């Protein structure tokens, strides 16, 4: 009798928990809102790229919003340039994973853009590293706008001879490439393969690997063969004609920016103690189903099974690092790496640029300029 009573109360507890979870989800869904729902008169308007609903790139618009005011530890930037990343394309999609992360019914943060280069307009009272008129670049939420604010720790000084457009193309893609290659423990003379070599991250990865003394093989499509050669790739594999996992070549490091091969296939072309760095899942053109499958393949299969072999599959999260940003800026300033920019357009053309970017197969970076002379 006691066991039956326990089971009965257990079943009731589970039922109550499910009902409460449903009610929480229902309330959270219908009460979720964003700035688009709060229609108030603008005191200090500026232009910005916003999206109020999930959907296709058609939901992205250029609108007037309130100019931000920096908090104590923040810097207000007059944006000169920003660039698009795969994250911008992912965030607007109407996908269940997006709704769990960015807002159930509507996106909580309606602003797009993460890379920025511009001029300091004002600083919070606790900011000590920057002052008005300093030229800076770094990571900034909502950078597709005339002005944006970001913490002091997310910015560094822009090298004087690097144009704003180039500086804006560096942060997220450059940090992802640099930190991923570092995860691969690259040594001079090693054979390194970059799978997905022509997007923003890939073009930086090719050049950074070369600057570290590696022998670089780049994987790309036919139309990009000359591009990757021009940025320093020693060898090029055209994936429309050849599958790199079926060759006799072996690599010390694979920087996998696409994740379109199986655990076994990638192991086949790794040296006995080689490292495969799980850097991405194919860029903006990858659809939700593909993305989830590739994430699962990396996390649950490749990363898990590699613990039983000498060949390692390493995963990482890109982190903001002032030292790394300074290093990347220096590499660009000295000409050791050259940001590859496919297209530059004005802020008003950003929605159309995002539509193009969302189709995938980008060649380097798409940069948005926001007024002022390029320097």
VOGU-3710 file (C-alpha; in Angstrom, 3 decimals, decimal comma):
1> xxxxxxxxxx> 0,000/0,000/0,000  2,824/2,379/0,858  4,455/1,838/-2,574  1,167/2,512/-4,355  0,703/5,685/-2,346  4,224/6,851/-3,256  3,672/6,123/-6,946  0,346/7,927/-6,840  1,861/11,037/-5,259  4,800/10,847/-7,665
11> xxxxxxxxxx> 2,456/10,795/-10,660  0,534/13,750/-9,259  3,780/15,691/-8,716  4,847/15,054/-12,305  1,436/16,157/-13,584  1,551/19,343/-11,518  5,095/20,063/-12,763  3,985/19,598/-16,375  0,986/21,887/-15,890  3,160/24,563/-14,264
21> xxxxxxxxxx> 5,739/24,272/-17,057  2,993/24,649/-19,657  1,551/27,685/-17,884  5,001/29,261/-17,560  5,692/28,699/-21,229  2,268/30,043/-22,228  2,697/33,186/-20,124  6,304/33,694/-21,205  5,322/33,339/-24,850  2,471/35,832/-24,818
31> xxxxxxxxxx> 4,169/38,376/-22,575  7,459/38,403/-24,484  7,902/41,741/-26,184  10,553/44,074/-27,574  11,281/47,715/-28,326  9,057/47,633/-31,403  5,998/47,306/-29,124  6,906/50,396/-27,101  5,925/53,267/-29,359  7,120/56,495/-27,767
41> xxxxxxxxxx> 8,274/59,795/-29,191  11,988/59,772/-30,007  14,020/62,405/-28,189  17,327/61,845/-29,993  16,660/59,719/-33,076  19,170/57,871/-35,215  19,013/55,321/-38,042  19,479/51,635/-37,241  18,825/48,215/-38,733  16,125/46,411/-36,736
51> xxxxxxxxxx> 13,984/43,283/-36,905  10,782/43,093/-34,866  9,682/39,584/-35,827  11,337/36,318/-36,797  11,271/35,351/-40,451  13,145/35,845/-43,710  15,509/38,767/-44,380  12,370/40,666/-45,449  11,664/41,405/-41,748  14,848/43,495/-41,548
61> xxxxxxxxxx> 14,298/47,253/-41,881  16,085/50,579/-41,552  14,210/52,641/-38,966  14,546/55,560/-36,582  15,358/54,501/-33,016  16,490/56,281/-29,883  20,202/57,048/-29,809  21,813/55,039/-26,990  23,426/56,592/-23,934  26,576/54,927/-22,561
71> xxxxxxxxxx> 26,484/53,407/-19,081  29,345/53,937/-16,642  31,558/51,265/-18,227  30,458/51,797/-21,839  31,668/53,698/-24,871  29,350/55,474/-27,325  30,658/54,999/-30,864  29,881/56,960/-33,979  29,861/53,977/-36,307  31,881/54,283/-39,497
81> xxxxxxxxxx> 31,661/50,641/-40,574  30,231/47,310/-39,464  30,236/43,869/-41,051  27,827/40,955/-41,339  28,388/37,587/-39,717  26,541/34,271/-39,916  25,079/35,088/-36,486  23,133/38,009/-37,976  21,527/35,723/-40,542  20,748/33,027/-37,953
91> xxxxxxxxxx> 19,157/35,408/-35,436  16,294/36,496/-37,675  15,174/32,988/-38,660  11,881/31,620/-37,367  13,350/28,503/-35,773  12,535/26,850/-32,440  16,156/27,067/-31,309  16,202/30,802/-31,997  13,005/31,303/-30,032  14,468/29,487/-27,034
101> xxxxxxxxxx> 17,633/31,624/-27,140  16,521/35,040/-28,381  12,861/35,268/-27,285  9,854/32,961/-27,481  7,282/35,088/-29,319  9,458/37,949/-30,526  13,188/38,644/-30,439  14,099/40,456/-27,226  16,984/42,309/-28,857  15,803/43,874/-32,105
111> xxxxxxxxxx> 19,206/45,108/-33,246  21,679/43,395/-35,567  25,443/43,641/-35,987  28,390/42,516/-33,836  31,479/43,947/-35,567  32,210/47,660/-35,358  34,777/50,279/-36,311  34,257/53,943/-35,602  35,049/57,037/-33,586  34,446/57,464/-29,858
121> xxxxxxxxxx> 31,719/60,067/-29,308  31,324/59,807/-25,525  32,392/57,570/-22,639  30,901/56,507/-19,309  32,380/57,873/-16,098  34,337/54,683/-15,345  35,968/54,407/-18,792  39,713/55,106/-18,673  41,177/53,636/-21,877  39,357/55,764/-24,450
131> xxxxxxxxxx> 38,365/59,382/-24,993  36,354/61,339/-27,535  37,616/61,155/-31,144  39,642/57,961/-30,587  39,376/55,585/-33,555  38,443/52,108/-32,308  37,233/48,685/-33,439  35,880/45,622/-31,700  32,731/43,732/-30,697  29,489/45,671/-30,305
141> xxxxxxxxxx> 25,844/44,567/-30,144  23,641/46,502/-32,545  26,509/47,890/-34,625  24,360/48,222/-37,773  23,399/51,745/-36,796  24,631/55,314/-36,832  25,633/55,003/-33,168  26,159/52,076/-30,815  27,357/51,429/-27,272  29,613/48,655/-26,055
151> xxxxxxxxxx> 31,657/47,887/-22,918  35,145/49,366/-22,768  36,601/45,834/-22,560  35,208/45,008/-26,042  37,220/47,660/-27,920  40,805/48,383/-28,916  42,437/51,262/-30,778  42,263/51,006/-34,561  45,681/51,004/-36,276  46,090/54,394/-37,948
161> xxxxxxxxxx> 46,725/53,086/-41,464  43,910/50,490/-41,480  40,671/51,756/-43,110  37,470/51,558/-41,072  36,023/49,047/-43,559  38,928/46,648/-43,025  38,909/47,117/-39,266  35,166/46,359/-39,119  35,697/43,076/-40,950  38,179/41,767/-38,384
171> xxxxxxxxxx> 36,580/41,205/-34,948  34,286/38,165/-34,856  35,674/36,332/-37,897  39,275/37,116/-37,029  38,905/36,068/-33,388  37,145/32,849/-34,422  39,932/31,950/-36,851  42,807/32,893/-34,524  41,422/31,176/-31,435  40,458/28,072/-33,401
181> xxxxxxxxxx> 43,912/27,695/-34,929  45,411/28,205/-31,489  43,155/25,376/-30,273  44,749/23,237/-32,981  48,204/23,921/-31,472  49,691/24,796/-34,841  53,467/24,602/-35,173  55,643/25,944/-38,019  55,957/23,449/-40,848  52,787/21,525/-39,989
191> xxxxxxxxxx> 50,281/20,593/-42,676  46,987/22,413/-42,047  43,741/21,991/-43,988  41,062/24,713/-43,926  37,667/23,266/-44,848  35,492/26,228/-45,844  38,272/28,618/-46,778  36,452/31,479/-48,475  33,979/32,925/-45,972  34,935/35,550/-43,422
201> xxxxxxxxxx> 36,381/33,051/-40,938  37,955/30,885/-43,632  39,867/33,676/-45,383  41,290/34,819/-42,044  42,149/31,217/-41,096  44,146/30,651/-44,301  46,208/33,785/-43,749  46,715/33,369/-40,004  47,839/29,756/-40,474  50,355/30,942/-43,091
211> xxxxxxxxxx> 51,596/33,679/-40,755  52,214/30,977/-38,133  54,426/29,063/-40,576  52,047/26,277/-41,599  51,740/24,627/-44,997  48,127/25,411/-45,851  45,645/23,483/-47,978  42,382/25,318/-48,657  39,100/23,615/-49,590  36,743/25,718/-51,720
221> xxxxxxxxxx> 34,574/25,725/-54,862  35,836/26,256/-58,397  35,045/29,974/-58,499  37,164/30,622/-55,405  40,335/28,747/-56,330  42,214/31,873/-57,416  40,972/33,805/-54,385  42,465/31,380/-51,850  45,696/31,207/-53,824  45,898/34,995/-53,759
231> xxxxxxxxxx> 45,749/35,035/-49,939  48,521/32,487/-49,541  47,150/28,935/-49,721  49,928/26,512/-50,711  47,486/23,941/-52,075  43,841/24,158/-53,140  41,215/21,399/-53,269  38,120/22,114/-55,355  35,376/20,268/-53,470  33,192/20,128/-56,598
241> xxxxxxxxxx> 35,845/17,865/-58,171  37,550/16,155/-55,257  36,681/14,975/-51,740  39,603/15,801/-49,456  38,696/12,919/-47,126  39,430/10,426/-49,916  42,929/11,648/-50,742  46,177/10,076/-49,594  47,327/13,304/-47,922  47,406/13,514/-44,124
251> xxxxxxxxxx> 47,165/16,655/-42,015  48,388/17,666/-38,590  45,477/20,078/-38,144  42,085/20,318/-39,826  40,265/23,602/-39,241  36,743/22,451/-40,056  34,549/25,440/-40,757  31,827/23,387/-42,481  31,345/20,071/-40,597  30,033/18,324/-43,710
261> xxxxxxxxxx> 31,981/15,083/-43,241  31,641/12,241/-40,773  33,854/11,478/-37,804  35,380/8,503/-39,639  36,027/10,456/-42,847  37,855/13,232/-41,036  39,870/10,775/-38,941  41,061/9,127/-42,148  43,018/12,204/-43,244  44,330/13,209/-39,805
271> xxxxxxxxxx> 47,820/12,217/-38,725  47,927/9,729/-35,809  48,099/12,555/-33,250  46,351/15,169/-35,385  43,714/17,640/-34,210  40,467/18,499/-35,968  39,193/21,868/-34,766  35,396/22,053/-34,924  35,125/25,695/-35,924  31,736/26,056/-37,603
281> xxxxxxxxxx> 28,861/24,454/-39,467  28,920/26,009/-42,908  28,061/29,687/-42,528  24,896/31,651/-43,143  23,596/29,496/-45,987  23,077/26,414/-43,811  19,422/25,770/-42,973  18,137/24,899/-39,500  17,903/21,138/-40,043  21,433/20,985/-41,401
291> xxxxxxxxxx> 22,736/23,165/-38,594  21,195/21,021/-35,846  22,511/17,854/-37,511  26,017/19,239/-37,811  26,025/20,531/-34,246  24,899/17,112/-33,009  27,495/15,406/-35,181  30,259/17,539/-33,731  29,167/17,511/-30,108  27,819/13,992/-29,673
301> xxxxxxxxxx> 29,860/11,993/-32,138  33,143/13,603/-33,137  33,922/15,248/-29,795  32,706/12,270/-27,799  34,413/9,512/-29,759  37,708/11,401/-29,993  38,234/10,783/-26,266  38,973/7,153/-27,197  41,633/7,956/-29,837  44,930/9,838/-30,098
311> xxxxxxxxxx> 43,339/11,962/-32,804  41,435/14,797/-31,166  38,328/16,735/-32,157  38,474/20,066/-30,344  35,601/22,482/-29,887  35,704/26,025/-28,543  33,669/29,204/-28,082  35,007/32,428/-29,560  35,803/34,894/-26,791  36,403/38,619/-26,786
321> xxxxxxxxxx> 40,114/39,240/-26,178  41,777/42,633/-26,332  45,180/40,999/-26,833  43,888/38,941/-29,758  42,208/41,960/-31,367  45,415/43,962/-31,034  47,355/41,074/-32,577  44,921/40,870/-35,508  45,083/44,629/-36,020  48,879/44,456/-36,081
331> xxxxxxxxxx> 48,808/41,617/-38,622  46,604/43,708/-40,896  48,667/46,853/-40,339  51,889/45,066/-41,306  50,286/43,406/-44,331  50,669/39,853/-43,052  46,922/39,335/-43,431  44,502/41,152/-45,707  40,780/41,225/-44,911  38,862/39,888/-47,898
341> xxxxxxxxxx> 35,837/42,094/-48,519  33,369/40,873/-51,120  31,081/43,880/-51,027  30,716/47,247/-49,322  27,370/49,016/-49,108  25,614/51,799/-47,224  23,492/51,337/-44,101  20,301/51,805/-46,130  21,307/48,818/-48,290  22,011/46,531/-45,308
351> xxxxxxxxxx> 18,680/44,622/-45,571  19,477/43,689/-49,174  23,050/42,785/-48,220  21,651/40,485/-45,539  19,442/38,758/-48,134  22,521/38,098/-50,277  24,519/36,939/-47,263  21,735/34,580/-46,140  22,045/32,677/-49,423  25,479/31,443/-48,354
361> xxxxxxxxxx> 28,756/30,989/-50,277  30,133/34,376/-49,219  33,573/35,386/-50,445  35,102/37,037/-47,411  33,142/39,743/-45,608  30,177/41,988/-46,417  30,838/45,419/-44,934  28,299/48,139/-44,158  29,567/51,726/-44,152  27,757/54,282/-42,028
371> xxxxx> 28,854/57,742/-43,150  32,087/59,661/-42,840  35,154/59,354/-44,991  36,964/56,038/-45,071  40,415/56,223/-43,503
//
